[in-house]
Amino acid sequence: MPERARLLQSIAAITRDYRAGALPSPTPAHVERWINQFPHDRQQPILAEMEYVLGKTYVSQAAVKSFLTRLINHRRWTKGDPRSFWRQVNFLDIQPRGRSQTELLALFDAMLQEECGISIAECGQGTRFLYLDDRLFSGGRLGTDLDNWIKEAAPQEAQLLVALVALHTQGTYFTRQKLDAAIPASRKNITLRWAYQLKIEDGLFQCNNSDVLRPTGPGNDPAVPAYIESLGKDQTWRTGDSLGPKQFFSSIQGRELLEQEFLRQGVAIRAMCPYLNVHQKPLGNTTMRTTGFGTLFVTFRNCPNNAPLVLWAGDPWYPLFPRLTN
């Protein structure tokens, strides 16, 4: 099999359960339609690097189920008696927008019945509360949800458990600060514990050792410096040859290829897609005046808007991961 055909087939296979039921299963033809939007000489190198990256950053339903199974049997939380532990837990479903929490709780319910023989409906007998979601990016949603819950609905005494498939370090830092301030301000005795599978480094001061896309410069396309000038802020460019703590990239050359091509094409997408708002930057949604958030984390449920535009932006761009908007 020619290498290009193998790569198309492999990427389709890795992402085969993306939004299953709502969209047709990805095919090599779907991946090819996406990659054909890039310059011809860069298509196969991009495919090769994306095969490697998605093998580490795409989270299938099976992987989420595996995380939930480990969470249910979390030894430091359950002390070896998960059935008794989870009977004491109340399950928060408090996100005002989106369905990620509701859908993950339904999946957790099925796994809890499988592992412990009880359902969520049989739980809630204590003062433990679980906030479950698949990811934390900037932390805005999680921080606001829990800040409001602490102020309003939380009891005087509670243990708050936060469980996430993945978190990004910068958003986690600001979220912890927010919750650490909200708890004493509420005059309630609330303790906070975290569990997660994947910690993705994107810290403000870790640009040179990050797990997200952080370009080394604007590249050769004159449209990119023009866009950056419109941001009104000097950019911090990555230096060095680190692949990041999680080693998501196959090589420094592969990393730089995605950074430069996704930045260049992202600027072009912003120019061609009038529905994008000011925060939807070439490398992903952020309120900061940068080229974008830069995550490559995608789950079977959805592609975050914090990922590069080339992955999810629509009409007239053809996305690899058509996004379900909230």
Wavefront OBJ file of the C-alpha trace (Angstrom):
o trace
v 0.000 0.000 0.000
v 1.418 3.437 -0.896
v 2.416 5.468 2.176
v -0.102 8.249 1.526
v -2.954 5.740 1.327
v -1.726 4.042 4.509
v -1.652 7.366 6.387
v -5.157 8.298 5.239
v -6.442 4.921 6.362
v -4.598 5.081 9.691
v -5.912 8.536 10.645
v -9.446 7.475 9.731
v -9.020 4.396 11.944
v -7.633 6.339 14.925
v -10.610 8.735 14.820
v -13.240 6.193 13.757
v -15.587 6.890 16.695
v -15.526 10.694 16.407
v -19.099 11.878 17.086
v -20.338 8.393 16.292
v -24.056 8.333 15.627
v -24.160 12.024 14.745
v -21.674 11.830 11.857
v -20.609 9.083 9.457
v -17.485 7.252 10.573
v -14.371 9.011 9.183
v -13.035 7.464 5.985
v -9.743 7.832 4.102
v -11.669 9.956 1.567
v -12.736 12.334 4.379
v -9.137 12.704 5.587
v -7.943 13.207 2.004
v -10.486 15.957 1.380
v -9.145 17.731 4.458
v -5.437 17.364 3.639
v -5.924 18.424 0.017
v -6.485 21.986 1.264
v -2.780 22.259 2.166
v 0.076 22.798 -0.323
v 0.761 19.535 -2.151
v 4.395 19.181 -1.070
v 3.425 19.425 2.624
v 0.433 17.099 2.590
v 2.188 13.801 3.246
v 4.501 15.195 5.969
v 1.456 16.711 7.724
v -0.391 13.387 7.478
v 2.606 11.548 8.924
v 2.891 13.918 11.875
v -0.865 13.931 12.484
v -0.900 10.134 12.561
v 1.717 10.261 15.309
v 0.104 13.113 17.262
v -3.465 11.812 17.127
v -2.216 8.444 18.303
v -1.397 10.259 21.562
v -3.948 13.071 21.774
v -7.168 11.609 20.352
v -9.247 10.098 23.165
v -11.675 7.403 22.033
v -14.761 6.279 23.916
v -12.872 3.145 24.943
v -10.121 5.304 26.459
v -12.675 7.376 28.389
v -14.305 4.193 29.699
v -10.877 2.993 30.824
v -10.331 6.286 32.677
v -13.739 6.001 34.367
v -12.999 2.436 35.439
v -9.750 3.575 37.050
v -11.582 6.503 38.665
v -14.224 4.211 40.143
v -11.473 2.077 41.652
v -9.250 5.026 42.682
v -7.417 3.548 45.675
v -6.559 6.834 47.401
v -10.184 7.889 47.200
v -11.987 4.615 47.809
v -9.526 2.946 50.232
v -10.212 -0.345 48.462
v -14.006 -0.211 48.922
v -15.389 1.564 45.842
v -18.982 0.448 46.380
v -19.186 2.067 49.818
v -17.295 5.148 48.666
v -19.486 5.936 45.660
v -22.688 5.454 47.645
v -21.613 8.551 49.581
v -21.034 10.665 46.460
v -23.425 13.236 44.973
v -22.984 13.757 41.235
v -22.997 17.367 40.048
v -24.669 18.110 36.708
v -24.386 21.885 36.773
v -22.994 23.018 33.425
v -25.364 25.647 31.987
v -24.129 25.076 28.415
v -23.129 21.980 26.493
v -23.754 18.322 27.212
v -20.308 16.990 28.093
v -21.042 16.583 31.798
v -24.467 15.014 31.305
v -23.145 12.554 28.722
v -20.092 11.617 30.794
v -22.270 11.033 33.852
v -24.418 8.654 31.801
v -21.264 6.781 30.786
v -20.037 6.821 34.404
v -23.395 5.411 35.521
v -23.027 2.468 33.161
v -19.450 1.836 34.319
v -20.439 2.128 38.004
v -23.119 -0.514 37.525
v -20.605 -2.735 35.779
v -17.871 -2.282 38.396
v -19.875 -1.977 41.633
v -23.392 -3.160 40.874
v -24.949 0.191 41.830
v -26.249 3.156 39.843
v -25.884 6.882 40.349
v -29.516 6.944 41.441
v -28.537 4.800 44.445
v -25.771 7.193 45.493
v -25.773 10.623 47.151
v -25.884 9.442 50.759
v -23.008 11.593 52.006
v -21.268 14.944 51.688
v -18.923 14.104 48.833
v -19.619 15.778 45.471
v -18.141 14.833 42.091
v -17.656 17.301 39.231
v -16.856 15.200 36.157
v -15.842 16.501 32.733
v -13.627 15.414 29.890
v -11.245 18.391 29.888
v -10.092 21.707 31.314
v -8.638 24.258 28.884
v -8.640 27.850 30.141
v -10.681 26.753 33.169
v -13.363 29.384 32.644
v -16.289 26.977 32.545
v -15.181 24.755 35.406
v -14.142 27.691 37.565
v -17.438 29.525 37.079
v -19.543 26.386 37.576
v -17.855 25.498 40.845
v -17.538 29.071 42.110
v -21.313 29.418 41.748
v -21.928 26.013 43.336
v -19.693 26.818 46.317
v -21.456 30.133 46.907
v -25.005 28.895 46.415
v -25.772 25.152 46.514
v -22.868 23.613 48.424
v -23.583 22.488 51.986
v -21.604 23.844 54.936
v -19.398 20.743 54.971
v -18.345 18.985 51.777
v -15.567 17.191 49.957
v -15.434 18.326 46.333
v -13.937 15.843 43.886
v -12.931 17.112 40.430
v -12.261 14.408 37.837
v -11.071 15.189 34.290
v -9.752 13.108 31.430
v -7.284 15.910 30.637
v -6.294 19.271 32.035
v -4.066 22.054 30.793
v -1.673 23.446 33.362
v -2.260 27.174 32.875
v -6.043 26.932 33.158
v -5.674 24.607 36.127
v -3.458 27.130 37.924
v -5.991 29.942 37.529
v -8.906 27.655 38.398
v -7.221 26.509 41.600
v -6.616 30.142 42.541
v -10.276 30.962 41.946
v -11.572 28.029 43.995
v -9.020 28.560 46.763
v -10.418 32.074 47.119
v -14.083 31.079 46.768
v -14.046 28.451 49.521
v -12.943 30.676 52.439
v -15.102 33.519 51.121
v -18.129 31.203 51.340
v -17.419 30.496 55.043
v -17.942 26.815 54.272
v -15.701 23.878 55.127
v -15.023 22.444 51.676
v -11.998 20.334 50.792
v -10.925 19.890 47.172
v -9.374 16.821 45.511
v -8.409 16.303 41.874
v -8.050 13.270 39.603
v -7.011 13.317 35.950
v -5.466 11.104 33.309
v -3.475 13.573 31.234
v -1.736 16.817 32.247
v -0.936 18.955 29.210
v 1.704 21.641 29.686
v 0.704 25.039 28.280
v 1.934 27.357 31.035
v 2.668 31.015 30.372
v 6.287 30.525 31.357
v 6.691 27.095 29.744
v 6.518 28.175 26.107
v 9.833 26.457 25.347
v 8.784 23.191 26.986
v 5.101 22.966 26.111
v 2.805 20.204 24.872
v 0.753 22.567 22.681
v 1.497 24.383 19.431
v 3.854 27.300 20.098
v 5.475 28.518 16.844
v 9.083 29.677 16.690
v 8.113 32.685 14.546
v 5.593 33.999 12.030
v 6.983 32.103 9.056
v 7.234 33.286 5.446
v 3.628 34.082 4.555
v 3.186 37.902 4.713
v -0.415 37.469 5.867
v 0.789 36.067 9.206
v 2.824 39.116 10.398
v -0.070 41.315 9.275
v -2.492 39.292 11.405
v -0.099 39.326 14.375
v 0.232 43.108 14.100
v -3.561 43.331 14.352
v -3.370 41.630 17.754
v -1.556 44.670 19.124
v 0.853 42.662 21.252
v 4.375 41.307 20.839
v 4.354 37.519 20.677
v 6.453 35.143 22.752
v 7.957 32.708 20.264
v 9.165 29.267 21.256
v 12.903 28.588 21.242
v 14.883 25.381 21.581
v 14.014 21.862 20.466
v 11.856 20.473 23.275
v 9.052 18.102 22.304
v 7.263 18.850 25.567
v 6.784 16.689 28.685
v 4.234 14.403 26.992
v 6.275 13.977 23.793
v 3.200 14.371 21.590
v 5.351 15.122 18.520
v 7.483 12.662 16.560
v 10.394 15.101 16.135
v 11.218 18.791 16.319
v 10.795 18.942 12.537
v 7.326 17.405 12.815
v 6.384 19.815 15.571
v 7.561 22.859 13.615
v 5.744 21.658 10.499
v 2.384 21.578 12.292
v 3.041 24.872 14.072
v 3.929 26.742 10.890
v 1.372 25.169 8.564
v -1.506 25.363 11.034
v -0.639 28.985 11.853
v -0.347 29.989 8.191
v -3.505 28.184 7.155
v -5.321 29.356 10.278
v -4.732 32.986 9.309
v -6.141 32.194 5.853
v -9.175 30.484 7.415
v -9.879 33.537 9.551
v -9.928 35.611 6.372
v -12.261 33.222 4.537
v -14.684 32.306 7.359
v -16.690 35.396 8.368
v -18.529 33.685 11.250
v -15.396 33.291 13.399
v -15.329 35.636 16.372
v -12.351 37.690 17.520
v -11.259 35.087 20.088
v -11.097 32.242 17.567
v -7.430 32.583 16.732
v -5.520 30.596 14.067
v -4.238 28.057 16.628
v -7.419 27.922 18.710
v -9.845 29.914 20.799
v -8.367 32.140 23.501
v -9.121 35.543 24.983
v -5.388 36.266 25.137
v -3.790 38.278 22.336
v -1.750 35.376 20.992
v -1.858 33.237 17.857
v -4.077 30.758 19.717
v -4.479 28.210 22.494
v -2.778 25.452 20.494
v -4.130 22.224 22.000
v -4.233 19.040 19.927
v -6.454 17.207 22.430
v -9.641 15.850 20.811
v -12.187 13.388 22.218
v -14.712 11.102 20.576
v -17.414 13.525 21.759
v -16.157 16.701 20.099
v -13.230 18.808 18.967
v -12.673 21.814 21.244
v -12.583 25.273 19.731
v -9.281 25.670 21.616
v -7.729 23.455 18.921
v -6.310 24.965 15.699
v -8.870 26.230 13.186
v -7.601 23.792 10.544
v -9.067 20.928 12.581
v -12.612 22.198 13.111
v -13.500 25.424 11.257
v -16.244 25.030 8.649
v -17.611 26.472 5.427
v -15.803 27.177 3.214
v -12.992 25.265 4.969
v -13.486 21.502 5.185
v -12.760 20.311 8.754
v -11.108 17.090 9.841
v -13.278 17.188 12.977
v -16.656 18.843 12.287
v -17.422 20.509 15.561
v -20.606 20.306 17.621
v -21.092 23.860 18.865
v -22.690 24.604 22.203
l 1 2 3 4 5 6 7 8 9 10 11 12 13 14 15 16 17 18 19 20 21 22 23 24 25 26 27 28 29 30 31 32 33 34 35 36 37 38 39 40 41 42 43 44 45 46 47 48 49 50 51 52 53 54 55 56 57 58 59 60 61 62 63 64 65 66 67 68 69 70 71 72 73 74 75 76 77 78 79 80 81 82 83 84 85 86 87 88 89 90 91 92 93 94 95 96 97 98 99 100 101 102 103 104 105 106 107 108 109 110 111 112 113 114 115 116 117 118 119 120 121 122 123 124 125 126 127 128 129 130 131 132 133 134 135 136 137 138 139 140 141 142 143 144 145 146 147 148 149 150 151 152 153 154 155 156 157 158 159 160 161 162 163 164 165 166 167 168 169 170 171 172 173 174 175 176 177 178 179 180 181 182 183 184 185 186 187 188 189 190 191 192 193 194 195 196 197 198 199 200 201 202 203 204 205 206 207 208 209 210 211 212 213 214 215 216 217 218 219 220 221 222 223 224 225 226 227 228 229 230 231 232 233 234 235 236 237 238 239 240 241 242 243 244 245 246 247 248 249 250 251 252 253 254 255 256 257 258 259 260 261 262 263 264 265 266 267 268 269 270 271 272 273 274 275 276 277 278 279 280 281 282 283 284 285 286 287 288 289 290 291 292 293 294 295 296 297 298 299 300 301 302 303 304 305 306 307 308 309 310 311 312 313 314 315 316 317 318 319 320 321 322 323 324 325 326
